[in-house]
Amino acid sequence: MKKIIPLLILFMFSCAGIRQTNQKHNADSFLINKIETKNDWYIVYVKRHDSTFMIVSKKAEIVNPTWNKIKVGNYYSFKINSIIPVINGVKMISVNYLDFAGISLDEKTIVNINHNKGIFDIYSAEKLKGLFLTE
């Protein structure tokens, strides 16, 4: 019995260390939750903490073999930027989100904000081409 107690204590400390490492990794990263396709665009739904973000990315015509393809269920670090226009420091969204038709990505693609799912903005991600991280 005396030999089991130190082993249990060692096991508890090792598990606590792993849990802290994962939390630190996830704090700065986005979890890929879902990927949809709309015309020539990918719509990537990501989560960080308790927030959901929608990232749009144009399908890549040329793919470099050194690029890494993102996958649902994995964590990645992105630098995201809103694509909704800002004029004089004010985002160009109607006060009533029901009046907001969406953002036109090209001649045939409009993307809408989905308030019901907690999405209040549309983003692009630096170094994301299609579904590939360029670095």
N, C-alpha and C positions, 0 to 999 in steps of 0.2 A: 504494500500500500504506500510506503514511504517513497518508492521509486516512481509511482504513478503521478503523485502530486506535482513534482517538479516538471514532469513531461506535460501535464495539463496546463501549468502556468506558462511554460515555453510556447505551447500551441496557441494559447490565448493571445500572447504578445505578438506572435507572428501573424495571426489573423488581423489584429488591429493595425499592424503596419501595412498590410496589403490594402485594407479598406481606406486608409488615409491616402495612399498613393493614388488609388482610383479616383477619389474625390478631387484631389489636386489636378489630375489630368483632365477631368470632365469640366472643371470650372472655366477653363479658357477655350474649350472646344464645343463644337456643335454636333449633335447627334443627328444623322440622316434618318429621318422618320419615313419619308415617302417621296417617290419620284414619279412625276406625270409627264406626258408629252402632249404638246399642243402645237400643231403645225411644225415650224422649224425651231421650236423652243422646248427646253426642258424647264419644268417647274419643280423645284426641289424644296420640300418642306423639311425644315430643321428645327431642333429644339435646343435651347440652352437655359439651364435652370428651369423656371416654370413658364418661359415664353416660347411661342412658336413664331418662326419667321418663314417667309416665302421668298426664295431666291430664284430669279429667272436667269437662264443661260442659253444663248443661241447654240444650236447644234454645231459642232466643230466639223469643218470640211476636211481639214488636215489634222492628223493626230500624230504627235511625236512619240516614238516608242519609249521614251524616258518618262512620259507623263503617267500619273497614277489615276486609275479610274475609281471614282467614289462609289461606295456601296451602301445600301440601306442597312442600318444597324451599326455602322461604324462611326467613330468620332473623327472630326477634322477641324483644323483651325482655319477660319476664313476671316478676311477683313471685308465686311459688307458695307455697302453704301446704298442709301435710298435712291430709287429712280424716279420718285414723284417730284416734279419740279418745285423749286422754292423761289419765290419772288419777294424781295425785300424781307427775307427772314420768315416768310409765311408759306407753309406747304399748300399747294394748290389742290386741296380736297374740300369738297362742300362740307358745311357744318353738319348737314344731314347726310350721313353716309349712303342712304337710299338713293340720293340724287347723283351719286358718284358712279359713273358707268364703268370706269376702269382706266387702265393705261394701255395705249396702243403701242405694241412692240414693233409691229410692221404693218403693212397694208391689210393683212388678213388675220392678225392675231391681237386680241384684246384680253388683258388679264385683269380680273376683278379682285378687290380686297374682300376677304371673308371675315367679317366681324364675329359671326357666329362661332368660328373656330379660333378666335382670339388673334386674328391676323389684321393688323391695322396699317401696314405699309408693305411695299414691294421693294425688294433689294436685288442688287447685283453683287457678285463676289469677285474681288480681285483674284487673279491667277486661277480662275475657273473657266475653262473653255469646254462647252458641252458638258460632259460628265467627267472631265479630266482636270486634275490639278496640274498646272504647268510647272510647279516647283515643289 
